[in-house]
């Protein structure tokens, strides 16, 4: 929500206070939608102030609207929290070890790193 608000304020010079009710309704709509389901979606701000989620393959709207593609914003959030792409949808790892420790270049490197961590913990 914050990324969308900043985008509208900074890039389009839209006064956010006038759209408070629309943002509240959008927040309720987004709470019931999974993060992965938002990928590939567009968000349309209509002149009436209401928001509508649109699929990428949805027909163009017949009335005026400001369209925001969500994928670039979702990518920033996804990368910051190590969340999966749409292609990787399914069960999430509790801890993403490559994200925490960086990928090992070879299995021997990974084994050496695991042993050094074990030594530090036992010390």
Phi and psi in degrees as GROMACS dihedral restraints (atoms count N, CA, C in turn):
[ dihedral_restraints ]
;  ai    aj    ak    al  type     phi  dphi    fc
    3     4     5     6     1   -62.7    20    10
    4     5     6     7     1   -41.4    20    10
    6     7     8     9     1   -60.8    20    10
    7     8     9    10     1   -40.9    20    10
    9    10    11    12     1   -66.6    20    10
   10    11    12    13     1   -42.0    20    10
   12    13    14    15     1   -62.7    20    10
   13    14    15    16     1   -43.6    20    10
   15    16    17    18     1   -65.4    20    10
   16    17    18    19     1   -41.4    20    10
   18    19    20    21     1   -58.1    20    10
   19    20    21    22     1   -48.4    20    10
   21    22    23    24     1   -65.9    20    10
   22    23    24    25     1   -39.8    20    10
   24    25    26    27     1   -70.8    20    10
   25    26    27    28     1   -48.1    20    10
   27    28    29    30     1   -81.4    20    10
   28    29    30    31     1   -44.9    20    10
   30    31    32    33     1   -84.5    20    10
   31    32    33    34     1   -32.6    20    10
   33    34    35    36     1  -113.6    20    10
   34    35    36    37     1    -0.2    20    10
   36    37    38    39     1    53.1    20    10
   37    38    39    40     1    43.2    20    10
   39    40    41    42     1   -92.1    20    10
   40    41    42    43     1   132.9    20    10
   42    43    44    45     1   -75.5    20    10
   43    44    45    46     1   114.8    20    10
   45    46    47    48     1   -71.6    20    10
   46    47    48    49     1   -33.4    20    10
   48    49    50    51     1   -59.8    20    10
   49    50    51    52     1   -33.1    20    10
   51    52    53    54     1   -68.0    20    10
   52    53    54    55     1   -18.5    20    10
   54    55    56    57     1  -110.4    20    10
   55    56    57    58     1    20.4    20    10
   57    58    59    60     1   -58.3    20    10
   58    59    60    61     1   -45.4    20    10
   60    61    62    63     1   -64.1    20    10
   61    62    63    64     1   -39.6    20    10
   63    64    65    66     1   -63.7    20    10
   64    65    66    67     1   -40.0    20    10
   66    67    68    69     1   -65.7    20    10
   67    68    69    70     1   -38.0    20    10
   69    70    71    72     1   -62.8    20    10
   70    71    72    73     1   -43.7    20    10
   72    73    74    75     1   -66.1    20    10
   73    74    75    76     1   -39.1    20    10
   75    76    77    78     1   -64.1    20    10
   76    77    78    79     1   -41.2    20    10
   78    79    80    81     1   -58.7    20    10
   79    80    81    82     1   -44.2    20    10
   81    82    83    84     1   -62.5    20    10
   82    83    84    85     1   -39.3    20    10
   84    85    86    87     1   -67.6    20    10
   85    86    87    88     1   -40.5    20    10
   87    88    89    90     1   -72.0    20    10
   88    89    90    91     1   -29.5    20    10
   90    91    92    93     1   -62.6    20    10
   91    92    93    94     1   -33.1    20    10
   93    94    95    96     1   -90.2    20    10
   94    95    96    97     1     5.4    20    10
   96    97    98    99     1  -116.9    20    10
   97    98    99   100     1   132.1    20    10
   99   100   101   102     1   -70.7    20    10
  100   101   102   103     1   153.7    20    10
  102   103   104   105     1   -59.1    20    10
  103   104   105   106     1   -43.9    20    10
  105   106   107   108     1   -66.0    20    10
  106   107   108   109     1   -34.9    20    10
  108   109   110   111     1   -68.3    20    10
  109   110   111   112     1   -20.6    20    10
  111   112   113   114     1   -76.6    20    10
  112   113   114   115     1   -19.0    20    10
  114   115   116   117     1   -66.7    20    10
  115   116   117   118     1   134.3    20    10
  117   118   119   120     1    86.1    20    10
  118   119   120   121     1     2.9    20    10
  120   121   122   123     1   -96.4    20    10
  121   122   123   124     1   159.0    20    10
  123   124   125   126     1  -122.3    20    10
  124   125   126   127     1   152.7    20    10
  126   127   128   129     1  -116.1    20    10
  127   128   129   130     1   128.3    20    10
  129   130   131   132     1  -111.8    20    10
  130   131   132   133     1   125.5    20    10
  132   133   134   135     1   -98.7    20    10
  133   134   135   136     1   115.2    20    10
  135   136   137   138     1   -90.8    20    10
  136   137   138   139     1   159.8    20    10
  138   139   140   141     1   -57.1    20    10
  139   140   141   142     1   -26.5    20    10
  141   142   143   144     1   -73.8    20    10
  142   143   144   145     1   -11.0    20    10
  144   145   146   147     1    97.1    20    10
  145   146   147   148     1    -3.8    20    10
  147   148   149   150     1   -89.8    20    10
  148   149   150   151     1   156.0    20    10
  150   151   152   153     1  -107.6    20    10
  151   152   153   154     1   148.2    20    10
  153   154   155   156     1  -139.0    20    10
  154   155   156   157     1   132.4    20    10
  156   157   158   159     1   -83.9    20    10
  157   158   159   160     1   133.4    20    10
  159   160   161   162     1  -123.4    20    10
  160   161   162   163     1   138.6    20    10
  162   163   164   165     1   -71.0    20    10
  163   164   165   166     1   157.7    20    10
  165   166   167   168     1   -61.2    20    10
  166   167   168   169     1   -33.2    20    10
  168   169   170   171     1   -95.0    20    10
  169   170   171   172     1    10.1    20    10
  171   172   173   174     1   -68.8    20    10
  172   173   174   175     1   147.7    20    10
  174   175   176   177     1   -64.2    20    10
  175   176   177   178     1   150.3    20    10
  177   178   179   180     1   -58.4    20    10
  178   179   180   181     1   146.8    20    10
  180   181   182   183     1   -72.3    20    10
  181   182   183   184     1   144.8    20    10
  183   184   185   186     1   -82.2    20    10
  184   185   186   187     1   -22.7    20    10
  186   187   188   189     1  -105.9    20    10
  187   188   189   190     1   172.4    20    10
  189   190   191   192     1   -70.2    20    10
  190   191   192   193     1   145.8    20    10
  192   193   194   195     1  -165.2    20    10
  193   194   195   196     1   152.4    20    10
  195   196   197   198     1   -94.6    20    10
  196   197   198   199     1   120.4    20    10
  198   199   200   201     1  -103.1    20    10
  199   200   201   202     1   130.5    20    10
  201   202   203   204     1  -119.4    20    10
  202   203   204   205     1   121.4    20    10
  204   205   206   207     1   -79.2    20    10
  205   206   207   208     1   124.5    20    10
  207   208   209   210     1   -81.6    20    10
  208   209   210   211     1   -24.8    20    10
  210   211   212   213     1   -54.2    20    10
  211   212   213   214     1   -45.3    20    10
  213   214   215   216     1   -62.3    20    10
  214   215   216   217     1   -34.6    20    10
  216   217   218   219     1   -74.7    20    10
  217   218   219   220     1   -39.0    20    10
  219   220   221   222     1   -66.2    20    10
  220   221   222   223     1   -33.6    20    10
  222   223   224   225     1   -63.9    20    10
  223   224   225   226     1   -39.7    20    10
  225   226   227   228     1   -63.2    20    10
  226   227   228   229     1   -44.8    20    10
  228   229   230   231     1   -67.7    20    10
  229   230   231   232     1   -44.7    20    10
  231   232   233   234     1   -58.2    20    10
  232   233   234   235     1   -47.4    20    10
  234   235   236   237     1   -68.1    20    10
  235   236   237   238     1   -35.4    20    10
  237   238   239   240     1   -67.6    20    10
  238   239   240   241     1   -31.4    20    10
  240   241   242   243     1  -108.6    20    10
  241   242   243   244     1     7.0    20    10
  243   244   245   246     1    56.0    20    10
  244   245   246   247     1    45.3    20    10
  246   247   248   249     1   -89.3    20    10
  247   248   249   250     1   157.9    20    10
  249   250   251   252     1   -79.4    20    10
  250   251   252   253     1   160.2    20    10
  252   253   254   255     1   -75.9    20    10
  253   254   255   256     1   173.8    20    10
  255   256   257   258     1   -60.7    20    10
  256   257   258   259     1   -37.3    20    10
  258   259   260   261     1   -66.3    20    10
  259   260   261   262     1   -25.6    20    10
  261   262   263   264     1   -98.8    20    10
  262   263   264   265     1    16.0    20    10
  264   265   266   267     1   -59.7    20    10
  265   266   267   268     1   141.4    20    10
  267   268   269   270     1   146.4    20    10
  268   269   270   271     1  -145.6    20    10
  270   271   272   273     1   -72.4    20    10
  271   272   273   274     1   131.7    20    10
  273   274   275   276     1   -91.9    20    10
  274   275   276   277     1   146.2    20    10
  276   277   278   279     1   -70.1    20    10
  277   278   279   280     1   143.0    20    10
  279   280   281   282     1   -64.8    20    10
  280   281   282   283     1   -44.9    20    10
  282   283   284   285     1  -129.0    20    10
  283   284   285   286     1   127.7    20    10
  285   286   287   288     1   -90.7    20    10
  286   287   288   289     1    96.1    20    10
  288   289   290   291     1   -61.3    20    10
  289   290   291   292     1   -41.2    20    10
  291   292   293   294     1   -60.3    20    10
  292   293   294   295     1   -34.3    20    10
  294   295   296   297     1   -71.1    20    10
  295   296   297   298     1   -33.4    20    10
  297   298   299   300     1   -79.2    20    10
  298   299   300   301     1   -42.6    20    10
  300   301   302   303     1  -114.1    20    10
  301   302   303   304     1    -6.2    20    10
  303   304   305   306     1    83.8    20    10
  304   305   306   307     1   148.1    20    10
  306   307   308   309     1   -70.6    20    10
  307   308   309   310     1   143.9    20    10
  309   310   311   312     1   -81.8    20    10
  310   311   312   313     1   144.7    20    10
  312   313   314   315     1   -77.0    20    10
  313   314   315   316     1   -33.1    20    10
  315   316   317   318     1  -139.5    20    10
  316   317   318   319     1   161.7    20    10
  318   319   320   321     1   -59.6    20    10
  319   320   321   322     1   -32.7    20    10
  321   322   323   324     1   -65.9    20    10
  322   323   324   325     1   -38.7    20    10
  324   325   326   327     1   -62.4    20    10
  325   326   327   328     1   -41.9    20    10
  327   328   329   330     1   -63.4    20    10
  328   329   330   331     1   -41.8    20    10
  330   331   332   333     1   -64.5    20    10
  331   332   333   334     1   -43.1    20    10
  333   334   335   336     1   -62.6    20    10
  334   335   336   337     1   -39.7    20    10
  336   337   338   339     1   -67.1    20    10
  337   338   339   340     1   -40.9    20    10
  339   340   341   342     1   -63.1    20    10
  340   341   342   343     1   -39.5    20    10
  342   343   344   345     1   -67.4    20    10
  343   344   345   346     1   -39.3    20    10
  345   346   347   348     1   -67.5    20    10
  346   347   348   349     1   -35.7    20    10
  348   349   350   351     1   -65.8    20    10
  349   350   351   352     1   -40.5    20    10
  351   352   353   354     1   -63.6    20    10
  352   353   354   355     1   -40.2    20    10
  354   355   356   357     1   -64.5    20    10
  355   356   357   358     1   -42.3    20    10
  357   358   359   360     1   -66.0    20    10
  358   359   360   361     1   -36.7    20    10
  360   361   362   363     1   -69.1    20    10
  361   362   363   364     1   -35.3    20    10
  363   364   365   366     1   -81.3    20    10
  364   365   366   367     1   -14.3    20    10
